Amino acid sequence: MEPSSLFDMTIKAVFDNVKKYDKHLLKTIIAPVRQKMLKRMYEMADNHRFECDSLDDHNEKLWAILPFLINSKKYTKLNTFDLPLMYCPSFTVANSRFQEFIRCLGVNAPNLRELKIFTPTFSQEYSLEERDLNSIIQLKNLAILKIIFVCVPLSGILAISHRCENLKTLEAYTVKNDVESQSVTFRNDFVHVYIDARSIEHGMFKLVMNTTMPSLDPKFAESKQYTKMILSPNKTSDISLVHSFAEKLTKIRIFSPDLDDVEEMVDFPPLPQIKSASINFRGKMMHAFMSFMKSGETLQKLKLSYIRTKETTFGEIFSLCPNLQSLQLYNCNFFGNDATVDAMLKLKRFRWQSKEKDPSVWFAFSSVLSAPLLERVEIHLPNIDFSDNATVIAQIERREILRNLKNFAIGRARLYSEDKNEGNFSIYLNSYTELKNAIENAISA
């Protein structure tokens, strides 16, 4: 920058030598012209790409002076993404310099109500430590806090949630779990909590907390507390995140392939508040499925994918989950058509969909049709077991079962006719049609 006035010469001198000045003295000297200098810094940043000499680390100097310029009790909103940044070959901001800026906010802008902290550049990793987060805790009027792509410890986030009493919304996109052996607690008025660990790496996950429920989504209308976790672990130790939030979880979605260290996995913790679960376990992870199902007492909705076991029956599922209102199965195999009416008193929706390639596997579900409140049935299976078809149809016709049915869809995937003779194929079609007609008559009656 070529100085065009005495003021510009002064700014350039401060910019070039900011690291050499006494901080308290510099703060005093800058105070009368702070806003004018800040405006000039934005102008310098806008024109920098055309004037850069590529000889110095200009962003380092710029972020060194920003704590002296972003300093006012009048600030109520601040987004670090909007701060000036100089685009040049030495385009970087040191993490230590970034942390220094955040550490000043508690004193420099004590009346902030909304703070968004965004990574200055994507060329390196940024993090906030305890002393940086303590500066945020000083912001007693803070209502909205968003920390985006900057690593923060979970313990620090929880401290902020407790001590910033006016906080209504807290979002952190890169949270590190440093409380693995403890149960997480947060303010009771954070009624909507979302933990997203779909791409968990090095214990990192996304955390969103709100004191109000989303107003546009009707599913939250009657919810008093909603804590959802989505987890896709890379190793069994990643499942420790479930332990941290176990006491509060009301909904969980887990996708887990065959993990190499599955033998080291500990059992799932009790989930006393869980109401909805979507589980996709494969291979050796099956033992974890039964461990999870021990928390089925409070479950209202359960979606299972790729659960293939000869050891678990419908009877066991409903015995463990007596409050189920919805059960959805995708590419699952369950043996044992033994669900009892007393275990299915609240079931309203049942869906079973599979594309089983083994023609010897036949699917039996007739016991589930006895659920007294059943309203919706969707069956899409390749090989349906109709061995008790006559009994089931008679029960339907006598209105002993499916009295509340409103919607149904029973479809059959393509039969493996090369493994069945003409007679069996004909019986299958006849049985399917008979059951379909009986259900249609029951609905229209």
C-alpha positions as CSV (number, residue, x, y, z in Angstrom):
1,M,0.0,0.0,0.0
2,E,1.4,3.4,-1.0
3,P,0.6,5.9,1.8
4,S,-1.3,8.9,0.4
5,S,-1.8,10.8,3.6
6,L,-0.4,11.2,7.1
7,F,-3.2,8.9,8.4
8,D,-2.4,6.2,5.8
9,M,1.3,6.5,6.8
10,T,0.3,6.0,10.4
11,I,-1.9,3.0,9.6
12,K,0.9,1.4,7.6
13,A,3.4,2.0,10.4
14,V,1.0,0.3,12.9
15,F,0.3,-2.5,10.5
16,D,3.9,-3.2,9.8
17,N,5.1,-3.1,13.4
18,V,2.0,-4.2,15.4
19,K,3.9,-7.1,17.0
20,K,6.6,-4.7,18.4
21,Y,4.2,-2.3,20.2
22,D,3.0,-2.5,23.8
23,K,-0.5,-3.8,23.6
24,H,-2.0,-1.5,26.3
25,L,-0.4,1.6,24.8
26,L,-1.5,0.6,21.3
27,K,-5.1,0.2,22.5
28,T,-5.1,3.7,24.0
29,I,-3.6,5.3,20.9
30,I,-5.9,3.6,18.5
31,A,-9.1,4.2,20.5
32,P,-10.0,7.7,19.0
33,V,-9.6,6.5,15.4
34,R,-10.6,2.8,15.8
35,Q,-13.6,2.8,13.4
36,K,-11.7,4.8,10.7
37,M,-8.8,2.4,10.9
38,L,-11.1,-0.6,10.7
39,K,-12.7,0.8,7.6
40,R,-9.2,1.3,6.1
41,M,-8.3,-2.3,6.9
42,Y,-11.3,-3.5,4.9
43,E,-10.2,-1.3,2.0
44,M,-6.7,-2.7,2.2
45,A,-8.0,-6.3,2.2
46,D,-10.2,-5.6,-0.9
47,N,-7.3,-4.2,-2.9
48,H,-4.5,-6.5,-1.5
49,R,-4.4,-9.0,-4.3
50,F,-3.4,-6.2,-6.7
51,E,-0.8,-4.7,-4.3
52,C,0.7,-7.8,-2.6
53,D,4.5,-7.9,-2.7
54,S,4.5,-11.6,-1.7
55,L,7.3,-10.9,0.8
56,D,5.4,-10.9,4.0
57,D,2.7,-12.7,6.0
58,H,0.1,-10.0,5.7
59,N,-2.8,-11.9,7.2
60,E,-0.7,-12.5,10.3
61,K,-0.2,-8.8,10.8
62,L,-3.9,-8.1,10.0
63,W,-5.2,-10.5,12.6
64,A,-2.7,-9.2,15.1
65,I,-4.3,-5.8,14.9
66,L,-7.9,-6.9,14.7
67,P,-8.3,-7.3,18.5
68,F,-7.6,-3.6,18.9
69,L,-10.1,-2.7,16.1
70,I,-13.0,-5.0,17.0
71,N,-13.6,-3.4,20.3
72,S,-16.9,-1.9,21.3
73,K,-19.8,-2.4,23.8
74,K,-22.2,-1.5,20.9
75,Y,-21.5,-4.8,19.1
76,T,-24.5,-7.2,19.4
77,K,-23.6,-9.4,16.4
78,L,-20.3,-10.7,15.1
79,N,-19.4,-13.2,12.4
80,T,-15.7,-13.9,12.0
81,F,-16.4,-14.9,8.4
82,D,-17.0,-11.2,7.7
83,L,-13.7,-10.0,9.1
84,P,-11.1,-8.7,6.5
85,L,-8.8,-11.2,5.0
86,M,-6.0,-10.6,2.6
87,Y,-5.7,-12.9,-0.4
88,C,-2.1,-13.4,-1.4
89,P,0.5,-16.3,-1.8
90,S,1.0,-16.3,2.0
91,F,-2.7,-16.7,2.5
92,T,-3.0,-18.0,6.1
93,V,-3.9,-17.2,9.7
94,A,-2.1,-19.0,12.4
95,N,-4.3,-20.9,14.8
96,S,-2.7,-19.1,17.8
97,R,-3.5,-15.7,16.2
98,F,-7.1,-16.9,15.6
99,Q,-7.4,-18.0,19.2
100,E,-6.0,-14.7,20.5
101,F,-8.8,-12.9,18.7
102,I,-11.5,-15.1,20.2
103,R,-9.9,-14.6,23.7
104,C,-10.4,-10.9,23.4
105,L,-14.1,-11.0,22.7
106,G,-15.3,-11.3,26.3
107,V,-13.7,-8.0,27.1
108,N,-13.8,-6.3,23.7
109,A,-17.5,-7.0,22.8
110,P,-19.2,-7.9,26.1
111,N,-22.7,-7.3,24.8
112,L,-22.7,-9.7,21.9
113,R,-26.1,-11.5,21.5
114,E,-25.1,-13.4,18.4
115,L,-21.7,-14.9,17.7
116,K,-20.6,-16.9,14.6
117,I,-17.1,-18.3,14.6
118,F,-16.0,-19.5,11.2
119,T,-12.6,-21.0,10.2
120,P,-10.5,-18.1,8.7
121,T,-9.1,-20.3,6.0
122,F,-9.3,-23.9,4.9
123,S,-5.6,-24.4,4.5
124,Q,-5.1,-25.6,8.1
125,E,-7.1,-26.8,11.1
126,Y,-8.4,-24.4,13.8
127,S,-9.3,-25.1,17.3
128,L,-10.5,-23.4,20.5
129,E,-9.2,-24.3,23.9
130,E,-10.4,-23.7,27.4
131,R,-9.1,-20.2,27.8
132,D,-10.6,-19.2,24.4
133,L,-14.0,-20.7,25.4
134,N,-13.8,-18.9,28.8
135,S,-13.9,-15.7,26.8
136,I,-17.2,-16.7,25.2
137,I,-18.5,-17.7,28.7
138,Q,-18.1,-14.0,29.7
139,L,-20.7,-13.0,27.1
140,K,-23.7,-13.0,29.5
141,N,-26.1,-11.7,26.8
142,L,-25.2,-14.3,24.3
143,A,-28.3,-15.9,22.7
144,I,-27.0,-17.5,19.5
145,L,-23.6,-19.2,19.2
146,K,-22.4,-21.0,16.1
147,I,-18.9,-22.5,15.8
148,I,-18.4,-23.7,12.2
149,F,-15.5,-26.0,11.2
150,V,-13.4,-25.0,14.2
151,C,-12.6,-27.9,16.6
152,V,-13.9,-27.5,20.1
153,P,-14.0,-29.9,23.1
154,L,-17.4,-31.2,24.2
155,S,-16.5,-30.3,27.8
156,G,-16.1,-26.6,26.7
157,I,-19.4,-26.6,24.8
158,L,-21.2,-28.0,27.8
159,A,-19.6,-25.4,30.0
160,I,-20.9,-22.6,27.7
161,S,-24.4,-24.2,27.6
162,H,-24.6,-24.1,31.4
163,R,-23.0,-20.7,32.1
164,C,-24.3,-18.6,29.3
165,E,-27.8,-18.5,30.8
166,N,-29.4,-16.5,28.0
167,L,-28.2,-18.9,25.3
168,K,-31.1,-20.2,23.0
169,T,-29.2,-21.8,20.1
170,L,-25.8,-23.5,20.1
171,E,-24.3,-25.1,17.0
172,A,-20.8,-26.6,16.8
173,Y,-19.8,-28.5,13.6
174,T,-16.6,-30.0,14.8
175,V,-16.8,-31.2,18.4
176,K,-14.3,-33.5,19.9
177,N,-15.5,-36.0,22.5
178,D,-13.3,-35.5,25.6
179,V,-15.9,-36.8,28.1
180,E,-16.0,-40.4,26.9
181,S,-16.2,-42.0,30.4
182,Q,-18.9,-39.6,31.6
183,S,-22.6,-39.0,31.0
184,V,-23.2,-35.7,29.3
185,T,-25.5,-33.2,31.1
186,F,-26.8,-30.0,29.6
187,R,-29.4,-27.5,30.6
188,N,-32.9,-29.0,30.8
189,D,-34.4,-26.2,28.7
190,F,-32.3,-27.3,25.7
191,V,-35.3,-29.4,24.5
192,H,-34.1,-30.0,21.0
193,V,-30.7,-31.6,20.6
194,Y,-29.1,-33.1,17.5
195,I,-25.9,-35.1,17.4
196,D,-24.6,-36.0,13.9
197,A,-21.7,-38.4,13.8
198,R,-22.3,-39.9,10.4
199,S,-18.7,-39.1,9.3
200,I,-17.1,-39.4,12.7
201,E,-13.3,-39.0,12.5
202,H,-11.0,-38.8,15.5
203,G,-14.0,-38.5,17.8
204,M,-15.4,-35.5,15.9
205,F,-19.2,-34.8,15.5
206,K,-21.7,-32.1,15.0
207,L,-23.8,-30.8,17.9
208,V,-26.9,-28.6,17.7
209,M,-28.9,-27.5,20.7
210,N,-32.0,-25.3,20.9
211,T,-34.3,-24.2,23.7
212,T,-37.4,-24.4,21.3
213,M,-38.7,-27.1,19.0
214,P,-38.7,-26.5,15.2
215,S,-42.0,-24.8,14.6
216,L,-42.5,-25.9,11.0
217,D,-42.2,-29.6,11.6
218,P,-45.5,-31.2,12.9
219,K,-43.7,-34.2,14.4
220,F,-42.3,-31.9,17.2
221,A,-45.6,-30.4,18.1
222,E,-46.2,-32.8,21.1
223,S,-42.6,-33.4,22.0
224,K,-41.4,-32.0,25.3
225,Q,-37.8,-33.2,24.8
226,Y,-36.1,-34.5,21.6
227,T,-32.5,-35.7,21.5
228,K,-31.5,-37.4,18.3
229,M,-28.2,-39.1,17.4
230,I,-27.0,-40.3,14.0
231,L,-23.9,-42.5,14.3
232,S,-21.8,-44.3,11.7
233,P,-18.8,-45.6,13.6
234,N,-15.5,-46.5,12.0
235,K,-14.3,-48.5,15.0
236,T,-16.1,-49.8,18.1
237,S,-14.6,-47.0,20.4
238,D,-16.7,-44.5,18.4
239,I,-19.8,-46.0,19.9
240,S,-18.7,-44.5,23.3
241,L,-20.5,-41.4,22.0
242,V,-23.8,-43.3,22.7
243,H,-22.6,-43.7,26.3
244,S,-22.1,-40.0,26.7
245,F,-25.6,-39.0,25.7
246,A,-27.4,-42.2,26.8
247,E,-29.5,-40.6,29.5
248,K,-31.1,-38.0,27.1
249,L,-31.4,-39.9,23.8
250,T,-35.0,-40.1,22.5
251,K,-34.0,-41.1,18.9
252,I,-31.1,-42.9,17.5
253,R,-30.0,-43.9,14.0
254,I,-27.0,-46.2,13.7
255,F,-25.4,-47.6,10.6
256,S,-22.5,-50.0,11.3
257,P,-20.8,-52.4,8.9
258,D,-18.6,-55.2,10.1
259,L,-16.0,-53.4,12.2
260,D,-12.6,-55.0,12.4
261,D,-12.4,-54.7,16.2
262,V,-16.0,-55.7,16.9
263,E,-14.8,-58.3,19.5
264,E,-13.7,-55.3,21.7
265,M,-17.1,-53.7,21.7
266,V,-18.8,-53.3,25.1
267,D,-22.6,-53.6,25.4
268,F,-24.9,-50.7,24.7
269,P,-25.7,-48.6,27.7
270,P,-29.3,-48.4,28.9
271,L,-31.3,-45.8,27.0
272,P,-34.1,-44.9,29.4
273,Q,-35.7,-42.2,27.2
274,I,-35.4,-43.8,23.7
275,K,-38.6,-43.7,21.6
276,S,-37.4,-44.1,18.0
277,A,-34.5,-46.2,16.6
278,S,-33.2,-47.1,13.1
279,I,-30.6,-49.8,13.3
280,N,-28.5,-51.2,10.4
281,F,-26.1,-53.8,11.7
282,R,-24.3,-56.4,9.6
283,G,-22.2,-59.5,10.1
284,K,-20.5,-59.7,13.5
285,M,-22.3,-56.6,14.7
286,M,-25.4,-58.7,15.3
287,H,-24.5,-59.3,18.9
288,A,-24.7,-55.5,19.4
289,F,-28.2,-55.6,18.1
290,M,-29.5,-57.8,21.0
291,S,-27.5,-55.6,23.4
292,F,-29.4,-52.5,22.0
293,M,-32.8,-54.2,22.2
294,K,-32.5,-54.5,26.0
295,S,-33.6,-50.8,25.9
296,G,-36.7,-51.6,23.9
297,E,-39.2,-51.0,26.8
298,T,-39.8,-47.3,25.8
299,L,-39.5,-47.7,22.0
300,Q,-42.4,-46.6,19.9
301,K,-40.9,-46.8,16.5
302,L,-38.3,-49.3,15.3
303,K,-36.7,-49.6,11.8
304,L,-34.3,-52.5,11.2
305,S,-32.1,-53.0,8.1
306,Y,-30.0,-56.1,7.3
307,I,-30.7,-57.8,10.6
308,R,-30.2,-61.4,9.6
309,T,-30.4,-63.9,12.5
310,K,-32.0,-67.2,13.2
311,E,-31.8,-66.5,16.9
312,T,-34.3,-63.6,17.1
313,T,-38.1,-64.1,16.4
314,F,-41.0,-61.7,16.2
315,G,-42.1,-62.9,19.6
316,E,-38.8,-61.7,21.1
317,I,-38.9,-58.3,19.4
318,F,-42.3,-57.5,20.6
319,S,-41.5,-58.9,24.1
320,L,-38.6,-56.6,24.4
321,C,-40.5,-53.7,22.8
322,P,-44.1,-53.9,24.1
323,N,-44.9,-50.2,23.3
324,L,-44.0,-50.4,19.6
325,Q,-46.4,-48.5,17.4
326,S,-44.4,-48.9,14.2
327,L,-42.1,-51.7,13.0
328,Q,-40.3,-51.5,9.7
329,L,-38.0,-54.2,8.3
330,Y,-35.7,-53.8,5.3
331,N,-33.8,-56.8,4.0
332,C,-34.1,-58.6,7.3
333,N,-34.7,-62.3,7.9
334,F,-36.7,-63.3,11.0
335,F,-37.6,-66.9,11.8
336,G,-40.4,-67.8,14.2
337,N,-43.9,-66.6,13.4
338,D,-44.7,-66.3,17.1
339,A,-45.8,-62.8,18.0
340,T,-48.5,-62.8,20.6
341,V,-51.5,-60.4,20.7
342,D,-50.6,-59.2,24.3
343,A,-47.1,-58.2,23.1
344,M,-48.5,-56.1,20.2
345,L,-51.3,-54.1,21.8
346,K,-50.0,-50.8,20.5
347,L,-48.7,-51.7,17.0
348,K,-50.3,-49.6,14.2
349,R,-47.9,-49.9,11.4
350,F,-46.0,-52.9,10.0
351,R,-43.7,-52.9,6.9
352,W,-41.5,-55.7,5.7
353,Q,-39.5,-55.4,2.5
354,S,-36.8,-57.7,1.3
355,K,-35.0,-58.8,-1.9
356,E,-33.8,-62.1,-0.5
357,K,-31.8,-64.0,-3.2
358,D,-32.0,-67.4,-1.5
359,P,-35.2,-69.1,-2.8
360,S,-35.2,-71.4,0.2
361,V,-36.0,-68.6,2.5
362,W,-39.7,-68.1,3.1
363,F,-41.2,-65.2,5.0
364,A,-43.9,-65.7,7.6
365,F,-45.7,-62.7,9.1
366,S,-49.3,-63.9,9.8
367,S,-48.9,-63.6,13.6
368,V,-48.3,-59.8,13.3
369,L,-51.7,-59.4,11.6
370,S,-53.3,-60.1,15.0
371,A,-52.2,-56.8,16.4
372,P,-55.6,-55.2,17.5
373,L,-54.7,-51.6,16.5
374,L,-53.0,-52.4,13.2
375,E,-53.8,-49.7,10.7
376,R,-51.3,-50.0,7.9
377,V,-49.6,-53.1,6.5
378,E,-47.0,-53.1,3.7
379,I,-45.5,-56.4,2.6
380,H,-43.0,-56.6,-0.3
381,L,-41.4,-60.0,-0.1
382,P,-40.2,-62.6,-2.7
383,N,-41.4,-65.8,-1.0
384,I,-44.3,-65.5,1.4
385,D,-45.2,-68.4,3.6
386,F,-48.9,-69.0,3.2
387,S,-49.0,-72.3,5.2
388,D,-51.7,-71.0,7.5
389,N,-53.5,-69.0,4.8
390,A,-56.9,-70.6,5.4
391,T,-56.8,-69.9,9.2
392,V,-55.8,-66.3,8.6
393,I,-58.5,-65.7,6.0
394,A,-61.1,-67.1,8.3
395,Q,-60.0,-64.8,11.1
396,I,-60.2,-61.8,8.7
397,E,-63.7,-62.8,7.5
398,R,-65.0,-63.2,11.1
399,R,-63.5,-59.7,11.9
400,E,-61.3,-61.2,14.6
401,I,-58.2,-59.5,13.2
402,L,-57.4,-56.4,11.1
403,R,-60.5,-54.6,12.4
404,N,-58.8,-51.2,12.3
405,L,-56.9,-51.7,9.0
406,K,-57.0,-48.6,6.8
407,N,-54.2,-49.1,4.3
408,F,-52.5,-52.2,3.0
409,A,-50.1,-53.1,0.2
410,I,-49.0,-56.7,-0.2
411,G,-46.6,-57.2,-3.1
412,R,-44.4,-60.1,-4.2
413,A,-41.0,-59.8,-5.6
414,R,-40.1,-61.9,-8.6
415,L,-40.3,-65.6,-7.8
416,Y,-37.3,-67.9,-8.4
417,S,-39.4,-70.1,-10.7
418,E,-36.4,-72.1,-11.8
419,D,-36.3,-73.6,-8.3
420,K,-40.1,-74.3,-8.0
421,N,-42.3,-76.6,-10.0
422,E,-45.5,-75.5,-11.8
423,G,-47.8,-76.7,-9.0
424,N,-46.1,-74.7,-6.2
425,F,-46.0,-71.6,-8.4
426,S,-49.8,-71.9,-8.9
427,I,-50.5,-72.4,-5.2
428,Y,-48.4,-69.4,-4.4
429,L,-50.4,-67.1,-6.7
430,N,-53.8,-68.5,-5.5
431,S,-52.8,-68.0,-1.9
432,Y,-51.6,-64.5,-2.5
433,T,-54.8,-63.6,-4.3
434,E,-57.0,-65.1,-1.6
435,L,-55.3,-63.2,1.1
436,K,-55.4,-59.9,-0.9
437,N,-59.1,-60.3,-1.6
438,A,-59.9,-61.1,2.1
439,I,-58.1,-57.9,3.2
440,E,-59.8,-55.8,0.6
441,N,-63.2,-57.1,1.7
442,A,-62.3,-56.4,5.4
443,I,-61.4,-52.8,4.7
444,S,-64.5,-52.1,2.6
445,A,-66.9,-53.9,5.0
